[in-house]
């Protein structure tokens, strides 16, 4: 992370939660399941799908894991009862797994090409992301150009193999490149979908949808909104700038 962005994140972490919360809620449905239902209904009405996420994944006790299980079961029941066009995002760490592989393919990891080859053999449904966690260069690509190049390599491999792919990105370059792949391969709509975070790049989101592509929005909710927000701000330093600017203007 650039030193200036790191400084901005440090400043943000020292601001009282009460001041951060109104701005952070642009990226989170709310603290209750009812909030998530309201947001998902809104996206469904505009022709978008959703995936609901119960915030809180770093559990350390069996009781916490059981609570997470019950919360997720409630979400699934509500999705069915409310007839929402949504699925549920599940993290194994939320159910007590402290270490292990993540549930999607991260393009910045050097091992991902091998993982993709295995997933292709299984005809798996894959969510493809860039990846953001700090890893040594022996494990992960570091430069933006390298990550983009590997993302597109993996995307092409998956699409050509007939795997259903969740193209999870807010990167204009990757979105435009994905459009080109889709045209070249003459892919049907059900062969892929774009995926974006709630509150992030809404104009790009609407452009993708207007182009006739399926769009799924990641809709997080829950009382653990602060930890989630800090992770997201670390991933996208520009969001930190927006928040600090909003706080300065407000005050």
Rosetta blueprint (number, residue, H / E / L):
1 X L
2 X L
3 X H
4 X H
5 X H
6 X H
7 X H
8 X H
9 X H
10 X H
11 X H
12 X H
13 X H
14 X L
15 X L
16 X L
17 X H
18 X H
19 X H
20 X H
21 X H
22 X H
23 X H
24 X H
25 X L
26 X L
27 X L
28 X L
29 X L
30 X L
31 X L
32 X L
33 X H
34 X H
35 X H
36 X H
37 X H
38 X H
39 X H
40 X H
41 X H
42 X H
43 X H
44 X H
45 X H
46 X L
47 X L
48 X L
49 X E
50 X E
51 X E
52 X E
53 X E
54 X E
55 X L
56 X L
57 X L
58 X L
59 X L
60 X L
61 X L
62 X H
63 X H
64 X H
65 X H
66 X H
67 X H
68 X H
69 X H
70 X H
71 X H
72 X H
73 X H
74 X H
75 X H
76 X H
77 X H
78 X H
79 X H
80 X H
81 X H
82 X L
83 X L
84 X L
85 X L
86 X E
87 X E
88 X E
89 X E
90 X L
91 X L
92 X H
93 X H
94 X H
95 X H
96 X L
97 X L
98 X L
99 X L
100 X L
101 X L
102 X L
103 X L
104 X L
105 X E
106 X E
107 X L
108 X L
109 X E
110 X L
111 X L
112 X H
113 X H
114 X H
115 X H
116 X H
117 X H
118 X H
119 X H
120 X H
121 X H
122 X L
123 X L
124 X L
125 X L
126 X E
127 X E
128 X E
129 X E
130 X L
131 X L
132 X L
133 X L
134 X L
135 X L
136 X L
137 X L
138 X L
139 X L
140 X E
141 X L
142 X L
143 X L
144 X H
145 X H
146 X H
147 X H
148 X H
149 X H
150 X H
151 X H
152 X H
153 X H
154 X H
155 X H
156 X H
157 X H
158 X H
159 X H
160 X H
161 X L
162 X L
163 X L
164 X L
165 X E
166 X E
167 X E
168 X E
169 X L
170 X L
171 X L
172 X H
173 X H
174 X H
175 X H
176 X H
177 X H
178 X H
179 X H
180 X H
181 X H
182 X H
183 X H
184 X H
185 X H
186 X L
187 X L
188 X L
189 X H
190 X H
191 X H
192 X E
193 X E
194 X E
195 X E
196 X E
197 X E
198 X L
199 X L
200 X L
201 X L
202 X H
203 X H
204 X H
205 X H
206 X H
207 X H
208 X H
209 X H
210 X H
211 X L
212 X L
213 X L
214 X L
215 X E
216 X E
217 X E
218 X E
219 X E
220 X E
221 X E
222 X L
223 X L
224 X L
225 X H
226 X H
227 X H
228 X H
229 X H
230 X H
231 X H
232 X H
233 X H
234 X H
235 X H
236 X L
237 X H
238 X H
239 X H
240 X H
241 X H
242 X H
243 X H
244 X H
245 X H
246 X H
247 X H
248 X H
249 X H
250 X H
251 X L
